[in-house]
């Protein structure tokens, strides 16, 4: 039950942020408010069926990270990810290909995981 109350509090906090959001560029305030509201609703509905505490905790961490970054940088959109060196190396066999894939997976920040689904990557 503790996770449920944490999720509901986070959902309320995100919707409150959407209502009170002030963009750096005043002309974009309404667009960014709608983005925050729509993204919040979409991701919470998509993850409503989760039942394993580990998955729920991972989603909470992602939402909190995105919320913190949006408040800090005044930008509601997910930040781009810079992949580390050697991540674009061509695959030279099974072992090296898996190593590069694992390296890329480990270097991907938590706040970008929900956008991977939209691109077609597994999370």
MOGICOR-V329472 format. One record per helix or strand of 2 or more residues. SS is the DSSP state (~ for helix, > for strand). FROM is the first residue (numbers start at 1). LEN is the number of residues. If there is no record, write none. Layout:
# MOGICOR-V329472
ss=SS from=FROM len=LEN
ss=SS from=FROM len=LEN
This chain:
# MOGICOR-V329472
ss=~ from=2 len=19
ss=~ from=26 len=21
ss=~ from=53 len=21
ss=~ from=94 len=14
ss=~ from=110 len=10
